[in-house]
């Protein structure tokens, strides 16, 4: 803009606020209070310039419709072309290429600022739908005030990134008689599955960056906390800040007073809020008590509740967790949130290789692959015998709900089905208490479903009372048969359906012979898939395979098995701790994963990105148990073209030798004079 150009923001604010006043709306200006919850959220969230708190929308309103309240946040600017800054995807560009806040955009553009304020409310309150309004203007050549307005809907449904509602010429859509119709328009802003996946991927990159920052801060600054302590503190803090609308208010940082008084220490306040939360989520009493007991040992310990310089270590860590992660578990991401947390926390530990292999969490895209290989749908019953953070069950739940939404057209029936999926159609077993806590938290973040996450030894203590027809697994590789003992135990209790497991590939070449032979007595091996060697880079270095089974049908030696080399899955992986993105799609990764599923289900007619050298149909001996990792045979018989090429190469070699052995001057001195010229 020209240096002499003057901002007309006061005029724009006067015009906008004048409309609000004329409509009789109870709006509040920058420094005025709207309510404690929203005021606190704006105070706590990082500022437009990257500082600690201090967010002041130019105007704000709280509108009610059918007992629901909608925060309205308005930001004014006073220059031409300062309404909104979008990225290449047409989304509000409030993050740079490193997934860090784009402070310049947030400060300079009206809509970007308003969306920033809206995310503060998503982060620190239980409001899930916010209207962000940007208005800017300028004076034209003859001095008339020109202006433009854009309205965005920011909610958990669009993961806080926002969707444009439309352009308007005034704020009359906020008038009581028009606001219900405006809300009806918002309800039609549904995202396609592809759009939602793109937004989810953006948010997942942000989660990775935030988890790295959080873990680094705690690891470097907070001494005396074990990795288990950190996990339990995160679990307790998230449960306490989620709250239950209308029943349990979220715990705020200001609620922790860092007092030495009995019953009023920070740990006691935190654990009490966790108990209230779990009670309202209707968890079985024994499960609730187990969770509380486990968390209580860490949360109420003397060291973490010791007051130093007016503050406890617990309050510091709680504040960091809420500040860094709050928005991501508030917006309802359909992702393995705690799996990401687990992997990041365990980045700092020194495990032996066997132990490290046992605690590695399955990447979300691999979890999704296993679920699809099992033909999971809305009517599936899915279990996992070594559930870890429940990432595989999260992937299964997502797939089942997507299928339900596509096939069930009655809203009432759909709601009932989703409740059934979450509460009745998945089951996970995890023996390690700290990991079990993550699994429970994961399912709570996904909308409960935690009632069938059990802290049991699946091989000794589980009776198998569950009608499973889908089995997914990434077992501990140090268990018998590289983990195949879990596969045998689960499939023995199933009557039909499919199973997909990812396991150390030596399980198929001799390390699990007895287990494999027994499995094939009642189940058919459909496919053996060789996975990329760097799949678990930074966490494990073993070669893995995926084995896919049809359950309840003995394997016949004539059954065709699909052997697929998936070493090139289209992704490039790195292991840089400071990197914002260690997984890059460099060669049609999504399409390759889709093709792999089709190859397993339907055969080689779906070959496109892979060649026939990557796909081989063969047979195995059910009585062998060590021939599960085959590759396409190499034909060593010479073909006619090979013979022709060999002869051609030989003749060329002979001619070259003859020319080299001839006199260097023969061509120049023996030719007739007429030819030399």
Buried (B, 14 or more C-beta within 10 A) or exposed (E): EEEEEEBBBEBBBEBBBEBBEEBEBEBBEEEEEBBEBBBBBBBBBBBBEEEEBEBBBBBBBBBEEEEEEBBBBBBBBBBBEBBBBBBEEEBBBBBBEEBEBBBBBBBBBBBBBBBBBBBBBBBBBBBBBBBBBBBBBBBEEEEEEEBBBBBBBBBBBBBBBBBBBEEBEBBBBBBEEEBEEBBEEBEEBEBEEEBBEBBBEBBBBBBBBBBBBBBBBBBEEBEEBEBBBBBBBBBBBBBBBBBBEEEBBBBBBEBBBBBEEEEEBBBBBBBBBBBBBBBBBEBEEEBBEBBBEBBBEBBBBEEBBBBEEEBBBBBBBBBBBBBBBBBBBBBBBBBBBBBBBBBBBBBBEEBEEEEBBBBBBBBBBBBBBBBBBBBBBBBBBBBBBBBBBBBBBBBBBBBBBBBBBEEBEEEEEBEEBBEBBBBBBBBBBBBBBBBBBBBBBBBBBBBBBBBBBBBBEBBEEBEEEBBBBBBBBBBBBBBBBBBBBBBBBBBEBBEEBBBBBBBBBBBBBBBBBEBBBBBBEBBBBBBBBBBBBBBBBBBBEBBBBBBBBBBBEEBEEEBEBBBBBBBBBBBBBEEEEEBBEBBEBEEBBEEBBBBBBBBBBEEBEBBEBBEEEBBBBBBBEBEBBBBBBBBBEEEEEEEEEEEEEEEEEEEEEEEEEEEEEEEEEEEEEEEEEEEEE
